[in-house]
Amino acid sequence: MGGQKAIGGAPVTEEQIVAWAAEAEAGYDADELRRRGRGRPGRGAAPSRVVAVRLTAEELAALDARAEREHKTRSEAMREH
């Protein structure tokens, strides 16, 4: 298997893989994992829905420009409009 593996742009070292394997083999605290939850944090009392939106290249460029100008993510800019 060729190529360097990375997470978030940072290379994954052999030492990190060994550490992760040791952590997994030691076992995880299931109660702690349940307390932390999984996935993204909720945005309200009810579960959020994911909605697919199709944008033209021009619309996407305008959205990205607005998000960058306002120091927001695409999603944040879309939710406010």
N, C-alpha and C positions, 0 to 999 in steps of 0.2 A: 504494500500500500504506500504509494509515494505521496510526497507533499507534506508540508507543515500544517498541522492542525491548529486552529485558533478559536478563541472564545472572545467575542467583543473586540476583535482585532489583536488581542494579546496572545502570543504563542503559548501553547500548552506544552509544558515540559514533561519529560519522563518522570521526574520527581513528583510533579503534581498528580500524574496518573496513579503512581504508586500510593500517594497519600489518600487519594479518593478511594482507591480499592481497599486500603486498610480501614478507612472510615466505614465503608459499606460492609465489610466483613465483620466489623465490631458490632454492627447493628445500629438502628436508629430508634430514637424514642418516639413511638407512634403518637403519644399524647401531645408531645411538643410539636410534632408536625401538624396535627389537627388544630392546635391553637394558632399556629402561624397561618394556616389556610393555604390555599393554592391559587395560582393565577393572579390576575390583576385585581387590585382592590375594587370594591364596589363603588358606584357613583351615586347610589341612592338606596332607598329602602328596598326597592324591588330590583330583581336582576335586570341588567341592561341587555339590549338586543344588538347584534351586529347586523349592519345593513350595508349591502354592496351598492356602490354608487359608480356610475360610469361618467367620466369627464373627458372632454376633448383635451388635446395637448395644450391649447390656449387657456382653457379653464384651469387645468392643473398648474400651469405656470403662474397664473394669477393667484391661485390659492397658495402656492409655495412662496410667492413674493410677499403676500400679505402675512403669512405665518412667520416668515423670517423678519419682516419689518416690525412685527408686534412681539417677537421673541416667544412664539407659541409653536406647538406642533400642528400638523395638518388637522388632526382630529379636533383640537381645541378651537382652531379657527372655524372649522365647519360647524361645531356645536353652537357657537355664538351667533352665527348668521341666521 
